[in-house]
Amino acid sequence: MRPYPGRPVAPPHPSRPAARPYPSGLRAARPYPGRPAARPYPGRRRAVAGFAGLAAPAAALLLLLGAACPAVAADGEPDRDFTIEDPRITESSGLAASRLHPGIYWTHNDSDDGPYVFAVDSRTGKTVATVTMRGVGEPRDVEGISIGPDGDIYVGDIGDNLDGTWSHVWIYRFPEPKTLRDTTVTATQYDVQYADGPRNAESLMVHPKTGRVYIASKNEDGGGLYEGPGKLTTGSMNVFRRVGEVPWVTDGAFSPDGRSLALRSYFSARVYAFENGRLGESRAVAAPFQRQAESVTYTADGSALMFGSEGTRSGVVRVEVEGGGKPGGSGGTGDGQEQGKPAGNGSPGQGGSAGQEDDGKGSVGLGAAIIIGVGALWFALRRKRGRG
């Protein structure tokens, strides 16, 4: 991702670079321009050297936990655990359940990967359609996707990992294709600003009843829920205003009835009651432990949440929602207790439920315990070798 000057509403300005063809291979990560490379903190070289021996076994075990038993399609049934098989999709950063095609999930890559959206079949994990958006120039940091009540797909080019570098961000919109095949569509582009200044965000949610667009900002000290205007317009700036406080959020999704809003982070997830455009009571959901937890969406029928992750052959895990995703519904206590459970292959054996709390202490504690255990084993082996 690199700084990019402001750009006009579609059609793109002649001076603006056109969208690039899809790369044939994996892209190497680029450092942020003008940003110095990370270097060790002064005075900590001894600590780094002391723990160097722990890094390899600890990292290996953590990678094994994250990669072991990837989610696979359960007997060809839709809306179950599955693995994204497409080698082009290495940074799946958003999910949206299709309204027209049962069992199909729309996703996209993170960052400036190009104007591409993929339809993945949850029965097989294979990509069944690639949509190329035209008329939107070169996307900068695509982070969210959602489907509105009109059947249009909304794509959020809303990321800003430099926390406030971009004066405005963009939303792209196009009708969900009725036929699943590779196609090029003309997308509408909307310019977006936040009323209280630039924000980094990864969560774009379109209310399934009102069609109003919401964005949840991402901040380690807590983010905000931002509400867009009643109707997005081209030719002028669409100002989003803060209407609620949320924790660190990497993605979000409305339930099909619009009465609940699910928000996830790297280590936890919560479902909030949602009424009249405002957040209500919430409860924890047993989100799976994933290598880089980046996406979530409800199934089309609202019976479960689908949690996704970045990475090559990343897994999508189904978690049943008690009470149909309603905090006050049957099985939903509304008292902040953890609800829901992984289904299909989303078991603790593959990094399933980690007993999430808002701050992710459950998963962090698990990781710390693993590292301590690996360290103890490594020291024991070294000591035994020394005696031998």
C-alpha positions as CSV (number, residue, x, y, z in Angstrom):
1,M,0.0,0.0,0.0
2,R,1.4,3.4,-0.9
3,P,0.2,7.0,-0.5
4,Y,-2.2,7.9,-3.3
5,P,-3.4,11.4,-4.2
6,G,-7.1,12.3,-4.0
7,R,-9.1,11.1,-7.0
8,P,-12.3,12.1,-8.6
9,V,-15.6,10.2,-8.7
10,A,-15.9,7.7,-11.5
11,P,-15.2,7.9,-14.4
12,P,-11.6,8.1,-13.4
13,H,-9.6,11.2,-14.2
14,P,-7.1,10.8,-17.1
15,S,-4.2,11.4,-14.8
16,R,-5.2,8.6,-12.5
17,P,-3.6,5.2,-13.2
18,A,-5.9,2.6,-14.6
19,A,-6.6,-0.7,-12.9
20,R,-3.8,-3.1,-13.3
21,P,-4.2,-6.6,-14.7
22,Y,-4.4,-9.4,-12.2
23,P,-0.9,-10.5,-11.2
24,S,0.1,-14.0,-12.3
25,G,1.9,-14.8,-9.1
26,L,2.1,-13.9,-5.5
27,R,3.0,-10.3,-4.8
28,A,6.0,-9.4,-2.5
29,A,5.0,-7.1,0.3
30,R,6.2,-3.6,-0.1
31,P,7.3,-1.3,2.7
32,Y,5.4,1.8,3.3
33,P,7.1,4.7,1.5
34,G,9.2,6.9,3.7
35,R,8.8,4.6,6.6
36,P,12.0,3.3,8.2
37,A,12.6,-0.4,8.7
38,A,12.0,-1.8,12.1
39,R,15.1,-2.1,14.3
40,P,15.7,-3.7,17.7
41,Y,14.9,-1.5,20.7
42,P,18.1,-0.2,22.4
43,G,19.4,-2.3,25.2
44,R,17.4,-5.4,24.3
45,R,19.9,-7.3,22.2
46,R,20.7,-9.7,25.1
47,A,17.0,-10.4,25.5
48,V,16.6,-11.0,21.8
49,A,19.6,-13.3,21.8
50,G,18.4,-15.1,24.9
51,F,15.0,-15.9,23.4
52,A,16.3,-16.6,19.9
53,G,16.4,-20.3,20.6
54,L,12.7,-20.3,21.6
55,A,11.5,-18.6,18.5
56,A,11.9,-21.6,16.1
57,P,10.1,-24.2,18.2
58,A,7.4,-21.8,19.4
59,A,6.7,-20.4,16.0
60,A,6.6,-23.9,14.5
61,L,4.1,-25.1,17.1
62,L,1.9,-22.0,16.6
63,L,2.0,-22.4,12.9
64,L,1.0,-26.0,13.2
65,L,-1.9,-25.0,15.4
66,G,-3.1,-22.4,12.9
67,A,-2.6,-24.6,9.9
68,A,-3.5,-28.0,11.2
69,C,-6.7,-29.6,9.8
70,P,-7.8,-26.8,7.5
71,A,-11.6,-26.4,7.2
72,V,-13.0,-28.5,4.4
73,A,-16.4,-28.7,2.8
74,A,-18.6,-31.0,4.9
75,D,-19.9,-33.7,2.5
76,G,-20.6,-31.1,-0.2
77,E,-23.1,-29.3,1.9
78,P,-23.3,-25.5,1.5
79,D,-22.6,-23.0,4.3
80,R,-20.3,-25.4,6.2
81,D,-16.6,-25.2,7.0
82,F,-14.5,-24.9,3.9
83,T,-11.1,-23.9,2.6
84,I,-10.6,-21.2,0.0
85,E,-8.7,-23.1,-2.7
86,D,-8.0,-20.3,-5.2
87,P,-4.2,-19.6,-5.1
88,R,-4.9,-16.0,-6.1
89,I,-6.8,-15.4,-2.9
90,T,-4.0,-15.0,-0.4
91,E,-5.4,-12.2,1.7
92,S,-9.2,-12.8,2.0
93,S,-10.2,-9.8,4.1
94,G,-14.0,-9.8,3.8
95,L,-16.9,-12.2,3.4
96,A,-20.5,-11.7,2.2
97,A,-23.1,-14.5,1.7
98,S,-24.7,-14.4,-1.7
99,R,-28.4,-13.5,-1.8
100,L,-28.9,-15.1,-5.3
101,H,-26.7,-18.2,-5.1
102,P,-27.1,-20.4,-2.1
103,G,-23.8,-21.5,-0.6
104,I,-21.8,-18.9,-2.4
105,Y,-19.6,-16.4,-0.6
106,W,-18.1,-13.2,-2.0
107,T,-14.6,-12.2,-1.0
108,H,-11.6,-10.1,-2.0
109,N,-7.9,-9.7,-1.3
110,D,-6.5,-7.1,1.1
111,S,-4.6,-4.0,0.0
112,D,-4.0,-2.8,-3.6
113,D,-4.5,-6.1,-5.2
114,G,-6.7,-4.8,-8.0
115,P,-10.5,-4.3,-8.7
116,Y,-11.4,-8.0,-8.2
117,V,-14.1,-9.8,-6.3
118,F,-14.4,-13.6,-6.1
119,A,-17.4,-15.9,-5.7
120,V,-16.3,-19.0,-3.7
121,D,-18.5,-22.1,-3.5
122,S,-18.6,-23.3,0.1
123,R,-19.3,-26.8,-1.1
124,T,-15.9,-27.2,-2.7
125,G,-13.9,-24.1,-1.7
126,K,-13.4,-23.3,-5.4
127,T,-13.8,-20.0,-7.1
128,V,-16.8,-20.1,-9.5
129,A,-16.7,-16.5,-10.7
130,T,-14.3,-13.6,-10.8
131,V,-15.7,-10.1,-11.1
132,T,-13.5,-7.3,-12.4
133,M,-14.8,-3.8,-11.5
134,R,-14.2,-1.0,-14.0
135,G,-14.6,2.7,-13.6
136,V,-13.0,2.8,-10.2
137,G,-9.4,3.3,-11.0
138,E,-6.9,1.4,-8.9
139,P,-8.2,0.3,-5.4
140,R,-5.9,1.2,-2.6
141,D,-6.7,-0.9,0.4
142,V,-9.9,-3.0,0.1
143,E,-11.0,-4.3,3.5
144,G,-14.8,-5.0,3.6
145,I,-17.7,-6.3,1.5
146,S,-21.4,-6.4,2.1
147,I,-24.7,-6.9,0.2
148,G,-27.6,-4.4,0.4
149,P,-31.3,-5.0,0.4
150,D,-31.3,-4.1,-3.3
151,G,-29.0,-7.0,-4.1
152,D,-26.1,-4.7,-4.8
153,I,-22.6,-5.7,-3.6
154,Y,-20.7,-2.9,-1.7
155,V,-16.9,-3.1,-1.6
156,G,-15.1,-0.9,1.0
157,D,-11.8,0.5,-0.1
158,I,-11.5,1.9,3.5
159,G,-8.2,0.6,4.9
160,D,-5.6,3.1,6.2
161,N,-2.8,1.3,8.1
162,L,-1.0,4.6,8.5
163,D,-3.9,5.7,10.7
164,G,-5.2,8.9,9.2
165,T,-3.0,9.4,6.1
166,W,-5.9,9.4,3.6
167,S,-8.2,12.4,3.5
168,H,-11.0,10.3,2.1
169,V,-11.7,6.7,1.2
170,W,-14.0,4.9,-1.3
171,I,-16.9,2.6,-1.6
172,Y,-17.7,0.7,-4.8
173,R,-21.1,-0.7,-5.7
174,F,-22.4,-3.0,-8.4
175,P,-25.4,-5.5,-8.8
176,E,-24.7,-9.1,-7.7
177,P,-24.4,-11.0,-11.0
178,K,-27.3,-13.3,-11.7
179,T,-25.0,-15.8,-13.5
180,L,-21.8,-17.1,-11.9
181,R,-19.1,-16.6,-14.5
182,D,-16.0,-14.4,-15.0
183,T,-17.3,-11.0,-15.9
184,T,-16.4,-7.3,-15.9
185,V,-18.9,-4.8,-14.5
186,T,-19.2,-1.1,-14.3
187,A,-19.1,-0.1,-10.6
188,T,-20.3,3.1,-9.0
189,Q,-17.7,4.9,-6.9
190,Y,-18.6,6.9,-3.8
191,D,-16.2,9.3,-2.0
192,V,-16.3,9.0,1.8
193,Q,-15.1,11.1,4.7
194,Y,-15.5,10.8,8.5
195,A,-17.0,13.8,10.3
196,D,-14.3,13.6,13.0
197,G,-11.2,13.1,10.7
198,P,-9.5,10.2,8.9
199,R,-9.7,6.7,10.4
200,N,-8.3,3.3,9.7
201,A,-11.2,0.8,9.1
202,E,-11.7,-2.8,8.0
203,S,-15.4,-3.2,8.5
204,L,-18.2,-2.2,6.0
205,M,-21.8,-3.2,6.8
206,V,-24.9,-2.5,4.7
207,H,-28.1,-2.7,6.7
208,P,-30.3,-5.4,5.0
209,K,-33.6,-3.4,5.5
210,T,-32.7,0.3,5.3
211,G,-29.8,0.1,2.9
212,R,-27.8,2.5,5.1
213,V,-24.0,1.9,5.1
214,Y,-22.0,1.6,8.3
215,I,-18.3,1.5,8.9
216,A,-16.5,0.4,12.1
217,S,-13.1,2.0,12.6
218,K,-10.1,-0.1,13.9
219,N,-8.1,1.3,16.8
220,E,-6.2,-0.5,19.6
221,D,-7.8,1.9,22.1
222,G,-11.3,1.2,20.7
223,G,-13.0,2.2,17.5
224,G,-16.2,3.8,16.5
225,L,-19.3,2.8,14.6
226,Y,-19.9,5.4,11.8
227,E,-23.2,5.9,10.0
228,G,-23.4,7.0,6.4
229,P,-26.0,9.2,4.9
230,G,-29.5,7.8,4.1
231,K,-28.4,7.5,0.5
232,L,-24.9,7.5,-0.9
233,T,-24.4,10.0,-3.7
234,T,-21.8,10.5,-6.5
235,G,-20.4,13.9,-7.3
236,S,-20.1,15.0,-3.6
237,M,-18.5,13.8,-0.4
238,N,-20.5,11.3,1.7
239,V,-19.9,12.1,5.3
240,F,-20.0,9.3,7.9
241,R,-20.8,10.3,11.5
242,R,-19.8,8.4,14.7
243,V,-22.9,6.9,16.4
244,G,-21.4,4.3,18.7
245,E,-18.3,3.0,20.4
246,V,-16.9,-0.5,19.5
247,P,-13.8,-2.5,20.4
248,W,-10.9,-3.3,18.1
249,V,-12.8,-4.6,15.0
250,T,-11.5,-6.4,11.8
251,D,-14.9,-7.1,10.2
252,G,-18.6,-7.0,10.9
253,A,-21.9,-8.1,9.4
254,F,-25.6,-7.5,10.0
255,S,-28.0,-10.5,10.5
256,P,-30.4,-10.9,7.6
257,D,-33.3,-9.4,9.6
258,G,-31.1,-6.3,10.5
259,R,-31.7,-6.7,14.3
260,S,-28.2,-7.8,15.1
261,L,-24.7,-6.7,14.3
262,A,-21.8,-9.1,14.6
263,L,-18.3,-7.5,15.1
264,R,-15.1,-9.5,15.3
265,S,-11.5,-8.8,16.2
266,Y,-8.4,-11.0,16.0
267,F,-9.3,-12.8,19.2
268,S,-13.0,-12.3,19.9
269,A,-16.4,-11.5,18.6
270,R,-19.6,-10.0,19.9
271,V,-23.2,-9.7,18.6
272,Y,-25.0,-6.5,19.4
273,A,-28.7,-5.8,19.3
274,F,-29.3,-3.2,16.7
275,E,-32.4,-0.9,16.6
276,N,-33.1,2.5,15.1
277,G,-29.5,2.7,13.9
278,R,-27.9,2.3,17.3
279,L,-26.1,-0.4,19.2
280,G,-27.8,-2.2,22.1
281,E,-26.9,-4.9,24.5
282,S,-24.3,-7.4,23.4
283,R,-23.0,-10.9,24.1
284,A,-19.8,-12.7,23.3
285,V,-19.7,-15.3,20.5
286,A,-17.3,-18.3,20.5
287,A,-15.2,-17.1,17.5
288,P,-12.6,-19.6,16.2
289,F,-8.9,-19.1,16.8
290,Q,-7.4,-18.3,13.4
291,R,-4.0,-17.3,12.2
292,Q,-5.2,-13.8,11.0
293,A,-8.8,-13.3,11.8
294,E,-10.1,-10.9,9.2
295,S,-13.6,-11.6,8.1
296,V,-17.1,-12.5,9.3
297,T,-20.6,-12.8,7.7
298,Y,-23.9,-14.3,8.5
299,T,-25.2,-17.2,6.5
300,A,-28.0,-16.2,4.2
301,D,-30.6,-17.7,6.6
302,G,-29.0,-16.1,9.7
303,S,-28.5,-19.5,11.4
304,A,-24.8,-19.1,11.8
305,L,-21.8,-16.9,11.4
306,M,-19.0,-17.7,9.0
307,F,-15.5,-16.7,10.2
308,G,-12.7,-16.3,7.7
309,S,-8.9,-15.7,7.8
310,E,-6.2,-14.4,5.6
311,G,-3.5,-16.6,4.1
312,T,-3.1,-19.2,1.3
313,R,-5.8,-21.8,1.5
314,S,-7.4,-20.0,4.4
315,G,-10.2,-21.7,6.2
316,V,-13.7,-20.4,6.8
317,V,-15.4,-21.8,10.0
318,R,-19.1,-21.9,10.7
319,V,-20.3,-21.0,14.2
320,E,-23.9,-21.7,15.1
321,V,-25.8,-18.7,16.4
322,E,-28.2,-19.4,19.2
323,G,-31.4,-17.5,18.9
324,G,-30.8,-16.8,15.2
325,G,-28.3,-14.1,16.0
326,K,-30.7,-12.1,18.2
327,P,-29.1,-11.2,21.6
328,G,-32.6,-11.5,23.3
329,G,-33.8,-14.5,21.3
330,S,-34.0,-18.1,22.4
331,G,-30.6,-19.1,23.7
332,G,-29.4,-15.5,23.8
333,T,-29.1,-14.4,27.3
334,G,-28.3,-10.8,26.6
335,D,-26.1,-10.8,29.7
336,G,-22.7,-10.8,28.0
337,Q,-22.2,-14.5,28.3
338,E,-20.5,-16.4,25.5
339,Q,-22.9,-17.9,23.0
340,G,-22.6,-20.0,19.8
341,K,-20.4,-22.9,19.0
342,P,-18.3,-24.0,16.1
343,A,-20.0,-26.5,13.7
344,G,-18.7,-28.9,11.1
345,N,-14.9,-29.1,11.3
346,G,-14.6,-25.9,13.4
347,S,-13.5,-27.8,16.5
348,P,-10.9,-26.9,19.1
349,G,-8.7,-29.4,17.5
350,Q,-8.2,-27.1,14.5
351,G,-8.1,-23.9,16.5
352,G,-11.8,-23.7,17.0
353,S,-13.4,-21.9,19.9
354,A,-10.9,-20.3,22.2
355,G,-13.2,-19.1,24.9
356,Q,-13.2,-15.5,23.7
357,E,-13.5,-12.4,25.8
358,D,-13.6,-8.8,24.6
359,D,-9.9,-8.3,25.0
360,G,-9.0,-11.7,23.6
361,K,-7.4,-12.8,26.9
362,G,-8.6,-16.4,26.3
363,S,-6.7,-16.8,23.0
364,V,-3.7,-14.7,24.2
365,G,-3.5,-16.9,27.3
366,L,-3.6,-20.0,25.2
367,G,-0.8,-18.7,23.0
368,A,1.3,-17.7,26.0
369,A,0.8,-21.2,27.6
370,I,1.9,-22.8,24.4
371,I,5.1,-20.7,24.1
372,I,6.0,-21.3,27.8
373,G,5.5,-25.0,27.3
374,V,7.7,-25.1,24.2
375,G,10.3,-23.1,26.1
376,A,10.3,-25.5,29.0
377,L,10.6,-28.4,26.6
378,W,13.5,-26.8,24.8
379,F,15.4,-26.0,27.9
380,A,14.9,-29.6,29.2
381,L,16.2,-31.0,26.0
382,R,19.3,-28.7,26.0
383,R,19.9,-29.7,29.6
384,K,19.6,-33.4,28.9
385,R,22.0,-33.1,25.9
386,G,24.5,-31.2,28.1
387,R,24.5,-34.0,30.6
388,G,24.9,-36.6,27.9
